[in-house]
């Protein structure tokens, strides 16, 4: 960028938010140039931290006039390089916009700003609305509530209610024109209880990775907080048994959450090391008498009797379906719903990297996909690290292979990249679609969708962002 032009824009931004909330300092810009993944580093030109929709409107209007890229950002902890500024420009760090604006007890929704985190909303509800709860994502408590919904993430109530975008009941959005749009019941009233029965315009922004506008407020569903809870585990000796256990529990419709993980993943706290390091990390090898897969169901009840009846019913359903007995359980353990279990996991190993192929797809092809994906990990001499979450009572499944790695080991980084490329081709063949999709996977996905879908998708992006300033190079149009 021409220095004189950048200086002019910086001057205008400082008038909007104050000089202390605008930076071109290299040390500040560096923080926004990379993330956990092996994605190529790209630097922003400017970082700005607004605190109100009015400030945001002024910034976006200025950027659109100058045709300068804008990248919304909260915590930067995603696994997909989604906030790396591929073409420079302005990073909009929204962490100062962190108000919980409203909690409606009767209609069970909360209205939040972009910077509100899972930890923040949990603490707020526990203090002010203890009979209600939100959820936690499979990520640190500093993760943004709004961003998880925008990227269609999963969480600990996904078995019952699906991905987080399904929980959105209202939006306030700033377009590149500076227009401020409300979507859902809030467009015509003071309440935010539902998107319907309006046309569902929220789909113009959910899943688009910040390429169509900037959300300033979002209403999300919250749920009753039952007083009794537990976790029920089953240990499957092979993936076939895991498949049967999951299918048995799905049909009971009992859990709030239903997840499964490779046993090796549980043993090592999510360390995806090469097998040649097993002498330093002996837990990486699965012993013959150890299970292949661990399945955990989170269960709640309004009474102790209800809770116990649910646990018993799940156990009976699994016993009836899995007659070969190639598993152990059910065993009950303390529920994780009172905490953020991710905090106990060594996701950020000493190497500081995290990669995955994360997907949503059909339960009917889960076993085939998991087996082939784990066999690819064997091929690349990487420990099996499958993680799956049953979504929307089994109507679809979240499936990914968690790959923490050492960013300082170029050979391992290359193996991780090659493994992920093969796993992506695999999942596309079996009907699984990547989510939180990194650029390299977006380009591959665009090769397999119908050409008319792609044309429509590009037209929508162009209509909402004709100057292509919103997080350019991702969904909607390839980068420069």
C-alpha positions as CSV (number, residue, x, y, z in Angstrom):
1,X,0.0,0.0,0.0
2,X,1.2,3.5,-0.8
3,X,2.4,5.1,2.4
4,X,0.6,8.4,1.9
5,X,-2.7,6.6,1.3
6,X,-2.2,4.4,4.4
7,X,-1.4,7.5,6.5
8,X,-4.5,9.2,5.3
9,X,-6.6,6.2,6.3
10,X,-4.9,5.9,9.7
11,X,-5.7,9.6,10.3
12,X,-9.4,9.0,9.5
13,X,-9.5,5.9,11.7
14,X,-8.0,7.7,14.6
15,X,-10.8,10.3,14.3
16,X,-13.3,7.5,14.6
17,X,-11.9,5.4,17.5
18,X,-9.0,7.4,19.0
19,X,-5.3,7.0,18.3
20,X,-4.9,4.5,21.1
21,X,-7.1,2.0,19.2
22,X,-5.4,2.2,15.9
23,X,-2.0,0.6,15.2
24,X,0.5,0.2,12.4
25,X,3.2,-1.0,14.8
26,X,5.0,-4.1,13.4
27,X,4.8,-5.9,16.7
28,X,1.0,-5.4,16.8
29,X,0.5,-6.4,13.2
30,X,2.5,-9.6,13.6
31,X,0.0,-11.0,16.1
32,X,-2.7,-10.9,13.4
33,X,-0.5,-12.4,10.6
34,X,-0.7,-16.1,11.5
35,X,-2.6,-18.6,13.5
36,X,-2.2,-22.2,14.8
37,X,-2.3,-23.8,11.3
38,X,0.5,-24.1,8.7
39,X,-1.4,-21.4,6.6
40,X,1.0,-18.9,5.0
41,X,1.5,-15.8,7.0
42,X,0.0,-12.5,5.7
43,X,0.3,-9.2,7.4
44,X,-2.4,-6.5,7.8
45,X,-1.6,-2.9,7.1
46,X,-3.6,-1.5,10.0
47,X,-5.3,-2.9,13.2
48,X,-8.3,-1.0,14.6
49,X,-10.4,-1.8,17.7
50,X,-13.9,-0.2,17.5
51,X,-16.3,-0.2,20.4
52,X,-19.7,0.6,18.9
53,X,-21.8,-0.1,15.8
54,X,-21.4,3.6,14.9
55,X,-17.7,3.3,14.9
56,X,-17.9,0.1,12.9
57,X,-20.1,1.8,10.3
58,X,-17.7,4.6,9.9
59,X,-14.7,2.3,9.5
60,X,-16.4,0.0,6.9
61,X,-17.8,3.0,4.9
62,X,-14.2,4.4,4.8
63,X,-12.7,1.1,3.8
64,X,-15.3,0.6,1.1
65,X,-14.6,4.0,-0.3
66,X,-10.9,3.3,-0.3
67,X,-11.4,-0.3,-1.6
68,X,-9.3,-1.5,1.3
69,X,-9.8,-5.1,2.7
70,X,-11.5,-5.5,6.1
71,X,-11.0,-8.7,8.2
72,X,-13.3,-9.2,11.3
73,X,-11.3,-10.7,14.2
74,X,-12.1,-11.7,17.8
75,X,-9.7,-14.3,19.3
76,X,-8.0,-15.7,16.2
77,X,-8.1,-19.2,17.6
78,X,-9.9,-20.9,14.7
79,X,-8.4,-23.9,12.9
80,X,-8.6,-22.7,9.3
81,X,-6.6,-19.5,8.9
82,X,-10.0,-17.7,8.6
83,X,-8.7,-14.3,9.9
84,X,-5.3,-14.2,8.2
85,X,-5.5,-11.0,6.0
86,X,-4.7,-12.6,2.6
87,X,-4.5,-9.2,0.9
88,X,-3.5,-7.0,3.8
89,X,-5.9,-4.2,4.7
90,X,-7.6,-3.5,8.1
91,X,-8.1,-6.1,10.8
92,X,-11.2,-5.2,12.8
93,X,-10.4,-6.5,16.2
94,X,-13.8,-6.6,17.9
95,X,-12.8,-7.7,21.4
96,X,-13.9,-4.3,22.9
97,X,-17.4,-4.9,21.7
98,X,-18.1,-7.3,24.5
99,X,-21.5,-6.5,26.0
100,X,-24.2,-9.0,26.9
101,X,-27.0,-6.7,26.0
102,X,-30.0,-8.7,27.0
103,X,-31.0,-12.1,28.5
104,X,-34.7,-13.0,28.1
105,X,-35.6,-15.6,30.7
106,X,-39.0,-16.5,29.3
107,X,-38.1,-16.6,25.6
108,X,-34.7,-18.1,26.4
109,X,-32.3,-16.0,24.3
110,X,-29.3,-13.8,24.9
111,X,-28.3,-10.8,22.7
112,X,-24.5,-10.5,22.5
113,X,-21.9,-8.4,20.8
114,X,-19.0,-9.9,18.8
115,X,-16.4,-9.9,21.6
116,X,-18.5,-11.9,24.1
117,X,-16.7,-15.1,24.9
118,X,-17.9,-18.5,26.1
119,X,-16.3,-18.0,29.5
120,X,-18.0,-14.6,29.8
121,X,-21.5,-15.8,29.1
122,X,-21.1,-18.8,31.3
123,X,-20.0,-16.6,34.3
124,X,-22.8,-14.1,33.5
125,X,-25.6,-16.7,33.4
126,X,-24.3,-18.5,36.6
127,X,-24.4,-15.2,38.5
128,X,-27.6,-13.7,37.0
129,X,-29.7,-16.5,35.5
130,X,-28.6,-19.7,37.2
131,X,-31.6,-21.7,35.8
132,X,-30.3,-21.1,32.3
133,X,-27.2,-22.2,30.4
134,X,-25.6,-21.6,27.1
135,X,-23.0,-24.1,25.9
136,X,-19.2,-24.5,25.4
137,X,-17.4,-25.2,22.2
138,X,-14.5,-27.6,21.9
139,X,-12.1,-24.7,22.3
140,X,-10.7,-22.4,25.0
141,X,-13.1,-20.3,27.0
142,X,-11.8,-17.2,25.2
143,X,-13.5,-18.3,22.0
144,X,-16.2,-15.9,20.8
145,X,-19.9,-17.0,21.1
146,X,-20.8,-15.1,17.9
147,X,-17.8,-16.4,15.9
148,X,-18.6,-20.0,16.7
149,X,-22.1,-19.5,15.4
150,X,-20.9,-17.7,12.3
151,X,-18.6,-20.5,11.4
152,X,-21.3,-23.1,12.1
153,X,-19.2,-24.7,15.0
154,X,-20.2,-27.6,17.2
155,X,-20.5,-27.6,21.0
156,X,-21.6,-29.6,24.0
157,X,-25.4,-29.4,23.2
158,X,-25.0,-30.3,19.5
159,X,-26.5,-33.7,19.8
160,X,-29.8,-32.1,20.9
161,X,-29.8,-28.9,18.9
162,X,-27.3,-29.2,16.0
163,X,-24.5,-26.7,15.0
164,X,-24.3,-23.3,16.6
165,X,-25.7,-21.4,13.6
166,X,-29.0,-23.2,14.2
167,X,-29.3,-21.4,17.5
168,X,-29.2,-17.9,16.0
169,X,-32.5,-16.1,16.5
170,X,-31.6,-12.6,15.3
171,X,-28.8,-10.5,13.8
172,X,-27.8,-6.9,13.4
173,X,-25.4,-6.5,10.4
174,X,-23.5,-3.7,8.9
175,X,-23.1,-3.9,5.1
176,X,-20.2,-2.5,3.1
177,X,-22.6,0.4,2.1
178,X,-22.8,1.4,5.8
179,X,-26.4,0.2,6.1
180,X,-27.4,-1.3,9.4
181,X,-29.8,-4.2,9.0
182,X,-31.7,-6.2,11.6
183,X,-32.7,-9.8,10.6
184,X,-35.5,-11.8,12.3
185,X,-38.2,-10.8,14.7
186,X,-36.0,-7.9,15.9
187,X,-36.5,-6.3,12.4
188,X,-40.1,-5.5,13.3
189,X,-40.2,-5.6,17.1
190,X,-38.1,-5.2,20.2
191,X,-37.8,-8.9,20.7
192,X,-35.2,-11.3,19.3
193,X,-37.0,-14.7,19.7
194,X,-36.8,-16.1,16.2
195,X,-35.6,-15.7,12.6
196,X,-38.9,-17.1,11.2
197,X,-41.4,-16.3,9.8
198,X,-39.4,-13.7,7.9
199,X,-37.4,-14.9,4.8
200,X,-34.3,-16.4,6.3
201,X,-31.8,-13.7,5.4
202,X,-29.4,-14.8,8.2
203,X,-28.1,-17.3,5.6
204,X,-26.4,-14.4,3.8
205,X,-24.0,-14.2,6.7
206,X,-23.8,-17.5,8.6
207,X,-21.0,-19.7,7.2
208,X,-19.6,-16.9,5.0
209,X,-16.4,-16.3,7.1
210,X,-17.0,-12.5,7.3
211,X,-17.1,-12.0,3.5
212,X,-20.5,-10.5,3.3
213,X,-20.8,-8.0,6.2
214,X,-20.0,-7.5,9.9
215,X,-22.3,-8.7,12.6
216,X,-22.7,-6.2,15.5
217,X,-25.3,-8.1,17.5
218,X,-26.5,-11.6,17.6
219,X,-29.3,-13.3,19.5
220,X,-28.6,-16.9,20.5
221,X,-30.8,-19.5,22.1
222,X,-30.1,-20.4,25.7
223,X,-31.5,-23.5,27.5
224,X,-32.8,-24.7,30.9
225,X,-30.0,-25.8,33.2
226,X,-31.1,-29.2,34.8
227,X,-29.8,-29.7,38.3
228,X,-28.6,-33.3,37.8
229,X,-26.0,-34.4,35.3
230,X,-23.5,-37.2,34.6
231,X,-21.3,-38.5,31.8
232,X,-21.6,-42.1,30.6
233,X,-18.7,-43.8,28.8
234,X,-18.3,-46.9,26.6
235,X,-15.0,-48.3,25.5
236,X,-15.2,-49.9,22.0
237,X,-12.5,-52.4,21.1
238,X,-12.9,-51.7,17.4
239,X,-14.5,-49.1,15.1
240,X,-17.3,-51.4,14.1
241,X,-18.4,-51.7,17.7
242,X,-18.1,-47.9,18.1
243,X,-20.4,-47.5,15.1
244,X,-23.0,-49.8,16.7
245,X,-22.8,-48.1,20.1
246,X,-23.3,-44.6,18.6
247,X,-26.3,-45.8,16.5
248,X,-27.9,-47.4,19.6
249,X,-27.5,-44.3,21.7
250,X,-28.8,-42.0,18.8
251,X,-32.1,-43.8,18.7
252,X,-32.7,-43.3,22.4
253,X,-32.7,-39.5,21.9
254,X,-31.5,-39.2,25.5
255,X,-28.1,-37.4,25.6
256,X,-27.4,-33.7,25.5
257,X,-24.1,-34.5,23.9
258,X,-22.6,-37.6,22.3
259,X,-18.9,-37.7,21.3
260,X,-16.3,-40.3,20.4
261,X,-12.6,-40.1,20.2
262,X,-9.7,-42.4,19.4
263,X,-8.3,-44.0,22.5
264,X,-4.8,-42.7,21.7
265,X,-6.2,-39.2,21.7
266,X,-7.5,-39.6,25.2
267,X,-4.2,-41.1,26.4
268,X,-1.9,-38.4,25.3
269,X,-4.0,-35.3,25.7
270,X,-4.3,-34.7,22.0
271,X,-0.6,-34.9,21.0
272,X,-0.3,-36.0,17.4
273,X,3.3,-37.0,17.3
274,X,5.1,-39.1,14.8
275,X,5.5,-42.7,15.9
276,X,9.2,-42.5,15.9
277,X,8.9,-40.3,19.0
278,X,7.1,-43.1,20.8
279,X,10.1,-43.8,22.9
280,X,9.5,-40.4,24.5
281,X,5.7,-40.7,24.4
282,X,4.9,-44.4,24.9
283,X,1.2,-43.7,25.3
284,X,1.1,-43.0,21.5
285,X,1.0,-46.7,20.8
286,X,-2.3,-48.6,21.3
287,X,-1.7,-51.8,23.1
288,X,-3.6,-54.9,21.9
289,X,-5.8,-55.0,25.0
290,X,-6.7,-51.4,24.8
291,X,-9.9,-50.0,23.2
292,X,-9.9,-48.3,19.8
293,X,-12.5,-45.7,20.6
294,X,-14.0,-44.0,23.6
295,X,-17.7,-42.9,23.5
296,X,-19.1,-40.4,26.0
297,X,-22.7,-39.3,26.4
298,X,-23.5,-36.2,28.6
299,X,-26.9,-36.8,30.3
300,X,-29.0,-34.4,32.4
301,X,-32.2,-34.8,34.4
302,X,-34.6,-32.7,36.4
303,X,-34.5,-35.4,39.2
304,X,-32.0,-38.0,40.3
305,X,-34.5,-40.7,39.3
306,X,-34.9,-39.3,35.8
307,X,-31.1,-39.1,35.4
308,X,-30.7,-42.7,36.5
309,X,-33.5,-43.9,34.3
310,X,-31.8,-42.3,31.3
311,X,-28.5,-43.9,32.1
312,X,-30.1,-47.3,32.4
313,X,-32.1,-46.9,29.2
314,X,-28.9,-46.0,27.2
315,X,-27.1,-49.0,28.6
316,X,-29.9,-51.4,27.7
317,X,-30.1,-49.9,24.2
318,X,-26.4,-50.5,23.6
319,X,-26.6,-54.0,25.1
320,X,-29.5,-54.9,22.8
321,X,-27.7,-53.7,19.7
322,X,-24.1,-54.8,20.4
323,X,-24.7,-58.4,21.2
324,X,-21.1,-59.4,20.5
325,X,-20.0,-57.5,23.6
326,X,-16.9,-56.1,22.0
327,X,-17.0,-53.2,24.4
328,X,-17.0,-52.2,28.0
329,X,-19.5,-49.9,29.8
330,X,-21.6,-48.1,30.6
331,X,-19.5,-46.4,33.3
332,X,-20.5,-43.1,34.8
333,X,-18.0,-40.3,35.5
334,X,-18.5,-36.7,36.6
335,X,-20.0,-34.5,33.9
336,X,-17.9,-31.9,32.2
337,X,-20.8,-29.5,31.7
338,X,-19.8,-27.5,34.7
339,X,-16.4,-26.6,33.2
340,X,-14.5,-26.1,30.0
341,X,-12.8,-29.5,29.4
342,X,-10.7,-28.1,26.6
343,X,-8.6,-26.3,29.2
344,X,-7.3,-29.7,30.4
345,X,-6.1,-30.7,27.0
346,X,-2.7,-30.0,25.7
347,X,-3.9,-28.6,22.3
348,X,-1.1,-26.1,22.2
349,X,1.8,-28.5,22.6
350,X,5.3,-27.2,22.8
351,X,5.2,-27.0,19.0
352,X,2.4,-24.5,19.0
353,X,0.6,-25.8,15.9
354,X,-2.9,-27.3,15.4
355,X,-4.3,-28.6,12.1
356,X,-7.3,-30.7,11.1
357,X,-9.7,-31.7,8.4
358,X,-13.0,-30.9,10.1
359,X,-16.2,-32.0,8.5
360,X,-20.0,-32.6,8.7
361,X,-21.5,-35.6,7.1
362,X,-23.9,-38.6,7.2
363,X,-23.9,-41.1,10.0
364,X,-24.6,-43.8,7.4
365,X,-21.1,-43.4,6.1
366,X,-19.4,-42.7,9.4
367,X,-17.7,-46.1,9.8
368,X,-16.3,-46.1,6.3
369,X,-15.0,-42.6,6.6
370,X,-13.4,-43.0,10.1
371,X,-11.7,-46.2,9.2
372,X,-10.2,-44.8,6.0
373,X,-9.2,-41.5,7.7
374,X,-7.4,-43.4,10.5
375,X,-5.7,-45.6,8.0
376,X,-4.3,-42.5,6.3
377,X,-2.9,-41.5,9.7
378,X,-1.3,-44.9,9.9
379,X,0.2,-44.4,6.4
380,X,1.8,-41.1,7.4
381,X,3.0,-42.5,10.8
382,X,0.8,-40.2,12.8
383,X,-1.1,-41.3,15.9
384,X,-4.8,-41.9,15.4
385,X,-6.6,-38.7,16.6
386,X,-10.2,-39.0,15.4
387,X,-12.8,-36.9,17.2
388,X,-16.5,-37.2,16.3
389,X,-19.7,-35.5,17.6
390,X,-23.2,-36.6,16.8
391,X,-25.3,-33.6,15.7
392,X,-29.0,-32.9,15.8
393,X,-29.9,-36.3,17.2
394,X,-28.0,-38.2,14.5
395,X,-29.2,-36.3,11.4
396,X,-25.6,-35.5,10.7
397,X,-22.2,-36.0,12.3
398,X,-19.2,-33.8,13.1
399,X,-16.0,-35.7,12.2
400,X,-12.3,-34.5,12.3
401,X,-8.8,-35.7,13.0
402,X,-7.1,-33.4,15.6
403,X,-3.4,-32.8,14.6
404,X,-1.4,-30.8,17.1
405,X,2.2,-30.5,15.7
406,X,5.5,-28.9,16.1
407,X,5.7,-25.8,13.9
408,X,9.5,-25.9,14.1
409,X,9.7,-29.4,12.5
410,X,9.4,-28.8,8.7
411,X,9.3,-32.4,7.8
412,X,6.4,-33.0,10.2
413,X,4.6,-30.0,8.9
414,X,4.9,-31.3,5.4
415,X,3.5,-34.7,6.5
416,X,0.6,-33.0,8.2
417,X,-0.2,-31.0,5.1
418,X,0.0,-34.1,2.9
419,X,-2.1,-36.1,5.3
420,X,-4.8,-33.4,5.4
421,X,-4.9,-33.2,1.6
422,X,-5.6,-36.9,1.3
423,X,-8.1,-36.8,4.1
424,X,-10.0,-34.0,2.4
425,X,-10.3,-36.0,-0.8
426,X,-11.5,-38.9,1.2
427,X,-14.2,-37.1,3.0
428,X,-15.5,-35.5,-0.1
429,X,-15.8,-38.9,-1.7
430,X,-17.9,-40.2,1.3
431,X,-20.3,-37.2,1.5
432,X,-18.6,-35.2,4.3
433,X,-18.2,-31.5,3.8
434,X,-15.4,-29.4,5.4
435,X,-16.5,-26.6,7.8
436,X,-14.5,-23.7,9.1
437,X,-13.1,-24.2,5.7
438,X,-9.5,-23.0,5.1
439,X,-8.7,-21.4,1.7
440,X,-7.0,-24.5,0.3
441,X,-10.1,-26.6,1.1
442,X,-12.5,-24.0,-0.2
443,X,-10.8,-24.1,-3.6
444,X,-11.0,-27.9,-3.6
445,X,-14.7,-27.8,-2.5
446,X,-15.5,-25.4,-5.4
447,X,-14.2,-28.0,-7.8
448,X,-16.9,-30.5,-6.7
449,X,-20.0,-28.4,-6.2
450,X,-22.3,-27.8,-9.1
451,X,-21.2,-24.9,-11.4
452,X,-24.6,-23.2,-11.1
453,X,-24.3,-23.3,-7.3
454,X,-20.9,-21.6,-7.6
455,X,-22.3,-18.9,-9.9
456,X,-25.1,-18.1,-7.5
457,X,-22.6,-18.1,-4.6
458,X,-20.4,-15.6,-6.4
459,X,-23.4,-13.4,-7.4
460,X,-24.5,-13.2,-3.7
461,X,-21.0,-12.2,-2.6
462,X,-20.7,-9.6,-5.4
463,X,-24.1,-8.2,-4.6
464,X,-23.3,-7.7,-0.9
465,X,-19.6,-6.7,-1.4
466,X,-19.2,-5.3,-4.9
467,X,-15.7,-4.0,-4.1
468,X,-14.6,-7.3,-2.6
469,X,-13.3,-5.7,0.6
470,X,-14.7,-8.2,3.1
471,X,-12.1,-10.8,4.0
472,X,-11.2,-11.2,0.3
473,X,-9.7,-14.3,-1.2
474,X,-12.0,-16.8,0.7
475,X,-15.6,-17.6,0.0
476,X,-17.1,-16.0,-3.1
477,X,-14.0,-15.0,-5.1
478,X,-10.4,-16.4,-5.3
479,X,-7.6,-14.2,-4.1
480,X,-5.3,-12.1,-6.2
